[in-house]
């Protein structure tokens, strides 16, 4: 077994190190076992392609507006109204500034609180990170079993114990108690286990130290955000924001030809080849998980540059592969498709199964099924404020994806 993760735009290796470690923990807990791998040593490769693109020639001079003549008043009248709005929000919702971010979220949805906790992890060690992943995974399994995947209810109206909690640290302690009580009922056979088949029993639950640290950091960040709310709303693009556009344009302009592939294509192609060799040596499948622009790059490479690499399972999340093909932006795109004879682009012969996940709130995610034959589109609602980056930190996403992969059939 080997897994390759392809990141999207705006990522660089140093910044992505912690996120990559967290993704790998979730992959090892959920996706790899579901695909038939139990080895803790299965290689997970994260090729970082962003730094291979050309830097801006004038060092982002196009972003600077200092010294540029003003067209009208220097201060926008909207600033005052935005400031009034922020003050009103803080006055109406003081909980978010007083150490009750998780409790406030849980009263509406326990799942939303768990997703928020999982996305805020900043573990100091692999052991801490893996422990928190297991804690969040078990908590989401508890939520799913109790609520029937959310069909029966959620929040304080369903979990009455949430109404007894005042602060986030107490919330974590009580959640651990509830998980252990629930586990005990399952162990003595008093409850059905069919909803938990995709998860192993992890034993008694304790609140991980990294969870308590995440809660403190979350509340501090929330207070800081409220304090600087007006500035955040009115800020222009930064170099990091402009980098998103630069990565897309830089890749398309520099991907090269089959005979002389560009540096990104070469890196990704070589990584896929190495992963395929590792998987083949152990008689295991090759899995590729690609987020956003990473999905477009993987499709480009597999369709033209490295058709010799066979991928057993391709999972794309929040990608634009369907849109890119509609606009004929891939190197292998055929302008004659669709036609009266060919309704959709044929499935890549070197990909056995393709799952494409779209968050209903993600403006950068596009379905692939209407464009590509045999593409398996799945809709997922993370409920996140910024859904485009929320897929691979979501415990519920990993739980649902693992179950679908284990089924091994198209819906």
N, C-alpha and C positions, 0 to 999 in steps of 0.2 A: 504494500500500500504506500502511495505517496500522494501528497496534496500540495498543490500550488495555489497561492492566493495572489491575485493581481489587484493592486490598489488603483484608485482613481486619481483625478487631478489634484494638484495642490499638496501632495505628500512628498516628504523627503525623509531619508532613512533615519536621521537622528530624531526627528519629531515623531516618527511612526513606531519607534522601538517599543514603547509601552503598549500602544494599541495592538501591535503585532503579537506581543506576548499574550495579551488578553484574548485576542482572536484565536490564537493557537490553543489556549486552554479550553475554550468553548468547542473548537473543532475536535479535540481529543475526548472531551466528555460526551459529545452528542453526535456529530456528523460521522466521524470515523467508525465508532461502534455500529452505527446504523447501517453503514456501508459494508460491514463485515470485518472490520479491523479491530483487534483487541490489543495490538502491540503498542506499548507506550513509547517505543522507539521509532515509530513510523515517521519518515522525514516530512516536514512541512516547510516549503520554500516560499520566501517572500521577496521576489525580485523587485528592487526599487529602481524604477526607470526614470523618474522625474529629473534627477540630477544630470542625466545624460543629454538633456535638451540645452540648446544655446541660451546663455544668460541675456538679459536685456542690454542692448548696445549702449544706451545712455543711462543705465542704472536707474530705471523707473522715473526718468525726468518728466515723462508725460503725465505723471500723477500729481506733480507739484503745481499748486495754484498760488503760492506765495508771491506777492509782487505783481500779480496779474490785475489789470485795471478792472474795477467793479462796474457791472452794468446795473446801476441803481444802488439802493441802500446796502451797506455791508452786512447788516444783521437782518435775518429773515423774520418776518412777523410770526411765522409758525412756531419759532422757538418758545415763545411765551405760552402758547396754547398747549404745546407738548409738555412743558414744565408743569402746567396746571393738571394735565391728565395724569402724569406720573405721581404727583402729590395726592391726587384723588384715589389712585389705585392703592397706594401705600396706606392711606387712611382707611380704606374699605377692607383691606386684607392685611392686617398687621401680623398675622401668623407667620408669613413668609420671612419676616425679619427677626423672629424670636425663637429660633431653634425648633420649629415645628413644620418644616418643609415636607417631610415624609408623611407625617400624620395628616397634614392638610390634604395631600394628594390621596392618601389611603382612604380618607372619609368619602371621597368620590369614587375611587377605584383602587383596590389593593394591588391589582396588576400594574397600574400606572406607577404606584409607589415603588414596586419591585423593579420595574424597568429603569426608573430614575436612579435607584441605588446601584444597579448593575452598571449603568453608564458612567457612574461617578467613581469607579474603582481606581485607586492609585496605589497599588501594593508595593511594598519595599522588597519583597522576595517572591520567587515562584511559588513557594509553599503558601504564602498569604494569598496570592492571587488565585491559586487553584482552590483554596478553602472557601473563598468568597464566591467563586463560580459555582461550587457545589451547593453552598447555602442558598444562593439565588435560584439555582435550578430546582432544588427541593421545594422552595417556597412557591415557585410558579406551578410546580406539579400539584402542590397542596391547593393552590387557588383553582386550578383547572378541575381537579377532582371534586372539590366542594361545590363549585358553581356550575359544573357541566360546561366547561369552556366559556363561562360568562353568560350562558343562556338563562340561568336562574336568578341572576342578580350579582351585585358587587358592592363594594364600599361599606359604609357603616350600617346601611339598612340590611345588609346580608350578614356581615361579620360584626355582630353586636359588640364584641370585645374592643374593636377599634374606638368606639365611643368612650371607653374608659381610660384611654391613653391621652396624656397631656403633652409629652415631649418625644422627640425622635429617638433618643437613647432608650427610653422606656418602651417605645414601639418595637425596637429591635429585640429587647429582652422578652417581651410578651410574644412576639412572633416566633422566637425560638421555642418557647414553652408550647405554643399551639402546634408547631411542627412535631414536637416530640409526642404530644398527646395523640395527634393524628397518626403518627408512625406506629404508636402502640396499638391503636385500634386495627390498623392494617395487619400488624404482626400476629394479633390474636384471632384474625379471621373474621372480625365483626364488620368488615367493610369490603366492597368489591375492589378488585385490583386491576380490572381490565383497562382502566384509564391510565395506569402507571407502567404498563408493560415496557415502554421504551426507556425507562429509567431503572438503574440499579438501586438497591437499598443502601443508603449511605450511613445508617446507624443514627445514633443520637446527634442532635444538632446543638451546637454552641454558637453564640454570636461571634463571628470572626473579628479580630482586632481591626482588620482593614475596613470592615463595615462601619465600625464606630468612627474611624478616621474619615471615611467618606462622608458620613453624616455631618461631622464638624466642618469639613471643607465645603460641602454643599450649602450649608447655611451661611457660612462666611461669604461665599461667592454670591449668594442671592442678595445679601445685604449690600455688598459692593456694587452689584448690578443696579439695584434700586437707587443707590446714591449717585451713580453715574449714568442714570437712564437717559437723560436729555442728550448728553454727549454721544452716547451710543447710537441714538436714533439719527442724529444729524451728521455723523462722521462720513467722510468720503471713502472711496476705495483706498485700501492700503496695498503695499506690494504683495502681501499674501493673497488678497482678493484678486488682484490683477493676474497673479500667477495661475489662477484657474483658467482664464482665457488663454494665457500663454502656453499652457501645457497642451491644450487641444490643438491649437494652431501649430505649435512646434512639432508635435507628433505627425500630423498630417503632411506638413511640409518636408519632414525629414525621414519618412519611413523607408524611402529608397525603393529599389527594384529587387527582384528575386536574385539576380546576379550580384547586386551590391546593396544588401539591406542596410538600413540605417541602424544606429546604435541601439535604439529601443527595441526594434524588431529582432536584432541579433541577440540581445540580452534575453528577451522573452523566449525566443526560439530555443536558445541553448538551455535555458532553465527547464522548459517543457521536455526537451530531449533527455536531460539528466534525470528528471523525475520519472519519465517513462521507463528509462533503463532500470532505475531503482525498483519501480513497481514490478517490472517484468522479472527481475531476478528473484523476487519473493513470490511470484505468481499472484500478485495482488492487482487490483484496479488502480487506475490513475484518476484522481479527482482534481478538478480545477474550480476554484471559487473566485469570481471576478466581480468587483464592485465598480459601478459607474463607468468611467472611461476605460477602466481595466477590461471590461467586457468587450468594448469595441476593439481594443488592441488584440485581445485573445482571438476574437473572431477573424480579424485581419490576418493574424499569423497562421492560424489553423486552416484558413480557407485558401491561402495562396503561398505563403512563405514556407510553412512546414506541414504540408499535407501528409507527411510520413509519420507524424506523431499521432497516436491513437489515444483519445480521451474517453474513458468509460463513463464518467459523469461530469457534466459541465453545469455549474450553478452560477447564474448571473443575477445580481441584485442591484436594483436602482440603476439599470443601464439604459443606454440609448441605442442598442443594437438594431431594434426595429426601425427607429427613426433614421439612423445612418443608412440603412439599406433602402428605405423609401427615398432618401435623397441621393442614393448611389454614391456614397462617400467611401465605401470599402474598395481596396485595390482590386478585389475580384468581383465587384458588382457587375451584373449583366444588365445593361439598359433595355434588353429585349424582354425582361421579366418584370412585371406580369404581361401575359399575352393570352390570346384565346386558347392556346395549347398548354400553357404553364401558368397556373393561378398563383403559385407561391414559390419562393426560392426553395429548392430541394435542401433537405437536411444535410449537413456536412457528413460525408461518408466516413470520416475519421472521428466522429463523435457518436457514442452509443445512445446517450440520453442527455437531454438538455432541459433543465428546469430554470425558468425565468421568473423572478419574484418582483412584484411591483407593489410598493406601499401606496395606498390610495391617496395619501396626503403629499406624496413626493412629486414635485413638479418636474424633476429630472429623470423620472422613471417611465419607461415606455414598454408596452406589451410587444411580444414578438410573434405570437401565434398567427395573426392575420397576414404576416409577411413571410414567415418561415414555416415550411411543412414540418410537423412533428415537434415544434417547440411547445413546451408545456408551461403555459402561463399560470401563475398562482398569485392571488391578491393577498396582501398582508397589511393590516392596519396597526402600526406601532403606537399611534396616539401621541407620538413625540412632537415637540414644538419644531424641531429641525429634523424631519424624518429621513432626509437623504443620507445622513451619517449614522442612523440609529439601527440599521438592520443587524449588524454583526456584534453589537453590544447588547442585544435584546435577548433575554432568557426565553421569552415566549417564541421568538423567531426560531431559535435553535431547537427548541422542543418540537415545534410543528414541522420544521424542515426535516429533522431526524426521523420523525414518524413517517413522513411522506417518502423519504428515501428508502426506509425499511420496507415499505409496502411494495416497492419495486414495480409499480404499474402506473400508467397514466390515468388521470381522472377523466 
